[in-house]
Amino acid sequence: MATLVNTSNLGDVKVSSGVSLSPERENRQLTQRLGAECRQVIQSTFIYPERSSVDPVRALQVDERVTLAEANSKGGWIAISSPISGFVPIANLRRCGDVSDTPLAPPSRNNPNRCRRVSETALEGLTIREQPDQNSRRVGGVFFNQEVTLSSPPQFRRDSEGREWARLALPTPGWVSNGYPGEGELNLRACK
């Protein structure tokens, strides 16, 4: 709880008035002060519970907007309050006014044979990687039940552990684990 005090001198009379703010109102006022501190994602990334890349909470897509919860980043990470509270790498963000406000179109379904949906075997979403390898650099992510578009022509690779990788064209070019088809576990299902 914060108390704002305004003191004025009117001749020989000193006038003070105070207003107490609830924590919710304090947060709203901080958000309003940082309102110009809207940011857009320039590279797909995740929101994390702490300033580290451990235990991602939610994926953020390119051009998705976030609201800063602090004025300065620390160690390359910045706190956000929206769409959920957490931390994101500051390098993956830019000021909201730097690009068009036109929303992006969803992945194209012109070719329904290339459309896939992230299945229930991947409830926490999937990481999009640069190469079909678990240790390859992360370039994005997709949510459970989100539609994706396979590359043209569709490409699949199997690694030494039997995991199948599928190459994506949209929403971010790269590779996602399609699970273990030999065991009936598929992370991508055909769109209906």
ROTITI-144591 format. One line per field, with one value per residue (C-alpha): residue in one letter; y, z, x. Coordinates in steps of 0.02 Angstrom, whole numbers, plus 32768, in hexadecimal, padded with zeros to 4 digits. Layout:
% ROTITI-144591
residu = c(A_...)
Y = c(Y_...)
Z = c(Z_...)
X = c(X_...)
END
This chain:
% ROTITI-144591
residu = c(M_A_T_L_V_N_T_S_N_L_G_D_V_K_V_S_S_G_V_S_L_S_P_E_R_E_N_R_Q_L_T_Q_R_L_G_A_E_C_R_Q_V_I_Q_S_T_F_I_Y_P_E_R_S_S_V_D_P_V_R_A_L_Q_V_D_E_R_V_T_L_A_E_A_N_S_K_G_G_W_I_A_I_S_S_P_I_S_G_F_V_P_I_A_N_L_R_R_C_G_D_V_S_D_T_P_L_A_P_P_S_R_N_N_P_N_R_C_R_R_V_S_E_T_A_L_E_G_L_T_I_R_E_Q_P_D_Q_N_S_R_R_V_G_G_V_F_F_N_Q_E_V_T_L_S_S_P_P_Q_F_R_R_D_S_E_G_R_E_W_A_R_L_A_L_P_T_P_G_W_V_S_N_G_Y_P_G_E_G_E_L_N_L_R_A_C_K)
Y = c(8000_80AB_8155_81EE_8292_833B_83D0_8486_8529_85AD_8643_8615_8579_84D1_845B_83A0_831C_8263_81D6_811D_80A8_7FEF_7F7B_7F5E_8018_802E_7FA7_7FF9_80A2_8052_8000_80A9_80FC_8070_8072_80B6_8020_7FA7_7F2E_7EBA_7E13_7E12_7D5B_7CD1_7CB5_7C7B_7CCD_7C87_7C8D_7CCF_7D26_7C84_7C12_7B87_7B4E_7BB5_7BE4_7C23_7C3E_7CEA_7CFA_7D7C_7E24_7DF0_7E82_7E82_7F07_7F2B_7F1E_7F75_8005_7FB2_7F04_7EA1_7E23_7E26_7E00_7E72_7E58_7E61_7E6C_7E3D_7DC9_7D73_7DA2_7D60_7D85_7D8A_7DA8_7E62_7E3D_7DEE_7E8E_7F37_7FD0_7FB9_8052_8013_7FA6_7FA4_7F80_7F11_7E65_7DD3_7D58_7CA8_7C1E_7BFE_7B69_7B77_7AC7_7A64_79D3_7A40_7A81_7A31_7A53_7A3D_79A5_7978_791D_79CA_7A26_7A9F_7AC7_7AA2_7AF5_7B23_7B01_7B39_7A84_79DA_79C1_79D2_7A3C_7AB1_7B6A_7B96_7C0B_7C0B_7BAB_7B77_7B5A_7AC0_7ABC_7B41_7B27_7B1C_7B06_7A83_7AB3_7A98_7A0E_79C7_798A_7911_78D2_784B_7860_77D8_77CA_77A6_7854_7898_794F_79B0_7A49_7AE1_7B73_7BD0_7C21_7C1E_7BBD_7B32_7A82_7A3B_7992_792C_78AD_77F2_77B1_76FE_7707_775F_7806_7894_794C_7988_7951_797A_7A12_79ED)
Z = c(8000_7FD1_800E_7FA1_7FFF_7FAB_8012_7FE2_8037_8030_8088_8140_812B_80FF_80AD_809B_804C_803D_7FD2_7FF3_7F60_7F61_7F1B_7E82_7E61_7E7C_7DF9_7D83_7D99_7D7C_7CDF_7CA8_7CC5_7C61_7BE6_7B62_7B8E_7B25_7AC8_7A34_7A21_7991_79A4_79EA_7A9F_7B45_7BE7_7C7D_7D38_7D5E_7D04_7CB7_7C27_7C9C_7CA3_7C19_7C48_7BA4_7AF2_7AA0_79E4_7971_797D_7A1A_7A96_7B4A_7BD2_7C35_7CF2_7D13_7CC5_7CAE_7C80_7CEE_7CA8_7BFE_7C48_7C65_7CCE_7C76_7CBB_7C1F_7BD0_7C72_7CF5_7CDB_7C8A_7BD3_7B7F_7B57_7AB3_7A6E_7A83_7A2B_7A4C_7A12_79A2_7939_78C9_787C_78EF_786A_78B6_7865_7803_784B_77F6_7745_7729_766C_766A_76F0_76D9_7728_77B9_7863_7913_79B2_7A07_7ABA_7ACB_7ACD_7B4C_7B76_7ABF_7A53_7A3B_7989_796B_78E4_78B9_78DA_7979_7A32_7A50_79BC_79DB_7A06_7986_79C2_7A10_79F3_7A6C_7A89_7A07_799A_78DE_7884_77CD_7795_7719_7660_763A_76EA_7738_77C9_781B_789E_7920_7975_7A03_798A_799D_78FD_78CF_785D_77FC_780C_7797_780C_788A_7894_781C_7878_78BD_7946_7997_7955_79DF_79C9_793D_795A_7A07_79CA_7A19_799D_79CE_792B_78E6_783F_7847_783D)
X = c(8000_8048_8015_802A_8039_8025_805F_803C_8067_7FDF_802A_8039_7FCC_8018_7F99_7FB9_7F4D_7F6D_7F2D_7F4C_7F5B_7F37_7FBF_7F51_7F43_7FFF_801E_7FA2_7FF8_80A3_805E_8017_80C1_8111_807F_80F2_815C_80F9_816B_8155_81AB_8229_825A_81ED_821B_81D4_819E_81FC_81D5_8285_8313_8352_8324_82EA_8233_81DF_812D_80E2_811B_8119_8107_8155_80F9_809B_8094_80CE_80C6_8163_8159_81FF_825D_8307_8341_83B8_8432_83DD_8330_829B_81FF_8156_80A6_8044_800C_8044_80C4_8173_821A_8252_82FA_8301_835C_82BC_8255_8242_81D7_8123_8123_81B5_8147_809A_8008_7FB9_7F9B_7FF2_7F89_7F7E_7FE1_7FA5_7F34_7F3A_7F80_7F23_7F9D_8025_7FBB_7FDC_7F9D_8005_7FB5_7F8B_8032_8082_8014_80A1_80C1_8158_81FF_822E_82E7_835E_838F_833D_83A1_8372_840E_83F4_83D2_831E_82CE_821A_818C_80D8_8049_7FDD_7F51_7FA6_7FA7_804E_807B_80FA_8182_8165_8185_816D_8210_8226_82C6_82E0_836B_83D3_8353_82C4_8278_822A_8246_81D0_8208_8194_8177_8100_80F0_81B0_821F_827A_8267_81F5_81F6_8165_817D_8199_812A_8166_8116_8078_80AA_8093_80A0_8051_7FA8_7F58_7EE5_7E2B)
END
